């Protein structure tokens, strides 16, 4: 049985696979996860790539179903746990360090970037204006400060 910290790491790995499967970061995450599982064995890596592709296809077919996401996260958690349990202490320590690095990089790769002239956030953005000013996270085009135009008398 794995130590609690390693079980939590395996759970984070399973969640990361599922979260990345529907993002632009999928190809990079997929390749890194397969390499982590392959541990230098090309055939094991190829098998994991097939499993990862199947996972992404099943998630897409389920249309974002929370039930399917939970199922796939559990499947991958079990795969991570199984590999960690199969290693000796030194191998487990190395694999855990590699998985932690993979998860950190995966989190970094999954961050949103709006590029130049845009705003992207991983949380809330609050924009407010005071005293007749204008507030905007991004403003494309012009803005006018002043009283609103007076309606035409025929409009009421």
DAQUI-V417211 format. One line per field, one symbol per residue. phi: phi as a letter, one per 20 degrees, with the letter a starting at -180 (. if undefined). burial: I if it has 16 or more other C-alpha atoms within 10 Angstrom, else O. A space follows every 10 residues. Layout:
BEGIN
phi=???
burial=???
END
This chain:
BEGIN
phi=.ffgffffff ffffffffff gddfeggffg ffffffffln dgffffffgf ffffffffff femngfffff ffffgfgfff fgffffefgf ffffffffff fffffffffe fecemfmccc bebfcdcbcc mmedcbfbcd oebcdqffff ffgfeo
burial=OOOOOIIOII IIIIIIIIII IOOOIIOOII OIIIIIIIOO OOOOIIOIIO OIIOIIOOIO OOOOOOOIIO OIIIIIIIII IOOIIOOOOO OIOOIIOOII OIIOOIOOII OOOOOOOOOO OOOOOOOOOO OOOOOOOOOO OOOOOOOOOO OOOOOO
END
